[in-house]
Amino acid sequence: MKLTQLFRRDRTVIKRADAQDQAEKILAESLRLVGQVCTKVADLIETQRLERAGYSQNTYLRRVDNPQADAQQKKP
């Protein structure tokens, strides 16, 4: 029986590669999750800002300018 195979260092290299792969996978997933949280918070802030400006969530936006009045002012 060869004892040199018991003391090989290849196994630690494989374990390190697997550990690095898992760490990178966890980091990528956590960054995606942070991105989703930031998107939700930004949407919430924008919704609150629009509600303070007088727009409720389920209504259509209305035009503030009057295109007929603009056309009449430009004619003279």
ChimeraX attribute file (.defattr): number of C-alpha atoms within 10 A of each C-alpha:
attribute: neighborCount
match mode: 1-to-1
recipient: residues
	/A:1	4
	/A:2	5
	/A:3	7
	/A:4	7
	/A:5	9
	/A:6	7
	/A:7	8
	/A:8	9
	/A:9	9
	/A:10	10
	/A:11	10
	/A:12	10
	/A:13	10
	/A:14	11
	/A:15	11
	/A:16	12
	/A:17	12
	/A:18	12
	/A:19	12
	/A:20	12
	/A:21	12
	/A:22	12
	/A:23	12
	/A:24	12
	/A:25	12
	/A:26	12
	/A:27	12
	/A:28	12
	/A:29	12
	/A:30	12
	/A:31	12
	/A:32	12
	/A:33	12
	/A:34	12
	/A:35	12
	/A:36	12
	/A:37	12
	/A:38	12
	/A:39	12
	/A:40	12
	/A:41	12
	/A:42	12
	/A:43	12
	/A:44	12
	/A:45	12
	/A:46	12
	/A:47	15
	/A:48	15
	/A:49	12
	/A:50	13
	/A:51	12
	/A:52	10
	/A:53	9
	/A:54	9
	/A:55	15
	/A:56	13
	/A:57	10
	/A:58	6
	/A:59	7
	/A:60	8
	/A:61	8
	/A:62	7
	/A:63	7
	/A:64	6
	/A:65	8
	/A:66	8
	/A:67	10
	/A:68	8
	/A:69	9
	/A:70	10
	/A:71	10
	/A:72	9
	/A:73	9
	/A:74	7
	/A:75	6
	/A:76	5
